[in-house]
């Protein structure tokens, strides 16, 4: 009994994942669950009930998500209002500070890496003279 319940649940998730390209898996998921439970020896009414209960569970989680969005979405609007009225620059969390080169005297020179002891600048200056 427990093995068939695990198998039904796993195959039901497989049906849901294999019908992802149908918007909401409408019809395909329900029909797949009906055929799945028929294959395990359950009646048509049990298959439809199983499919409807799974849909109801999805609707409950969607409702919880929308409720959280409605409650906490207003909090974000208030935060934005406060941030706009303070006129303080918001720190960039992705900003990386400049790091000194690992080797003193090394740096970038005209999109080239200048190694310490490299006399490119002297040569370039001498060529211009």
NORJOUR-V410302 format. One record per residue. N is the residue number from 1. RES is the residue in one letter. D_LAST is the distance of its C-alpha to the last C-alpha in Angstrom with 2 decimals. Layout:
BEGIN
[[N | RES | D_LAST] [N | RES | D_LAST]]
END
This chain:
BEGIN
[[1 | X | 92.65] [2 | X | 89.48] [3 | X | 87.80] [4 | X | 88.62] [5 | X | 87.27] [6 | X | 83.96] [7 | X | 83.89] [8 | X | 84.68] [9 | X | 81.98] [10 | X | 79.35] [11 | X | 80.30] [12 | X | 80.36] [13 | X | 76.76] [14 | X | 75.93] [15 | X | 77.56] [16 | X | 75.59] [17 | X | 72.27] [18 | X | 73.11] [19 | X | 73.88] [20 | X | 70.66] [21 | X | 69.77] [22 | X | 72.93] [23 | X | 72.39] [24 | X | 74.30] [25 | X | 75.91] [26 | X | 78.80] [27 | X | 81.74] [28 | X | 80.05] [29 | X | 79.98] [30 | X | 83.52] [31 | X | 84.86] [32 | X | 83.10] [33 | X | 84.66] [34 | X | 88.04] [35 | X | 87.80] [36 | X | 86.54] [37 | X | 89.52] [38 | X | 91.88] [39 | X | 90.58] [40 | X | 91.41] [41 | X | 94.93] [42 | X | 94.71] [43 | X | 96.16] [44 | X | 94.35] [45 | X | 95.03] [46 | X | 93.37] [47 | X | 90.30] [48 | X | 89.99] [49 | X | 90.57] [50 | X | 87.86] [51 | X | 85.39] [52 | X | 86.33] [53 | X | 86.01] [54 | X | 82.51] [55 | X | 81.60] [56 | X | 83.17] [57 | X | 81.11] [58 | X | 77.90] [59 | X | 79.02] [60 | X | 79.71] [61 | X | 76.21] [62 | X | 74.68] [63 | X | 76.79] [64 | X | 75.67] [65 | X | 72.03] [66 | X | 72.53] [67 | X | 74.38] [68 | X | 71.53] [69 | X | 69.06] [70 | X | 71.23] [71 | X | 71.63] [72 | X | 68.10] [73 | X | 66.32] [74 | X | 67.44] [75 | X | 66.00] [76 | X | 62.54] [77 | X | 62.89] [78 | X | 63.79] [79 | X | 60.80] [80 | X | 58.52] [81 | X | 60.18] [82 | X | 59.60] [83 | X | 55.96] [84 | X | 55.47] [85 | X | 57.21] [86 | X | 55.37] [87 | X | 51.95] [88 | X | 50.37] [89 | X | 47.57] [90 | X | 48.91] [91 | X | 46.97] [92 | X | 45.41] [93 | X | 47.07] [94 | X | 44.54] [95 | X | 41.55] [96 | X | 39.86] [97 | X | 38.07] [98 | X | 34.50] [99 | X | 34.54] [100 | X | 32.15] [101 | X | 30.56] [102 | X | 32.79] [103 | X | 30.11] [104 | X | 28.35] [105 | X | 24.61] [106 | X | 25.08] [107 | X | 24.45] [108 | X | 23.30] [109 | X | 19.68] [110 | X | 19.38] [111 | X | 22.88] [112 | X | 22.26] [113 | X | 23.84] [114 | X | 21.60] [115 | X | 23.63] [116 | X | 23.76] [117 | X | 21.68] [118 | X | 19.33] [119 | X | 15.72] [120 | X | 14.36] [121 | X | 12.51] [122 | X | 10.77] [123 | X | 10.03] [124 | X | 8.94] [125 | X | 6.55] [126 | X | 5.24] [127 | X | 5.49] [128 | X | 3.82] [129 | X | 0.00]]
END
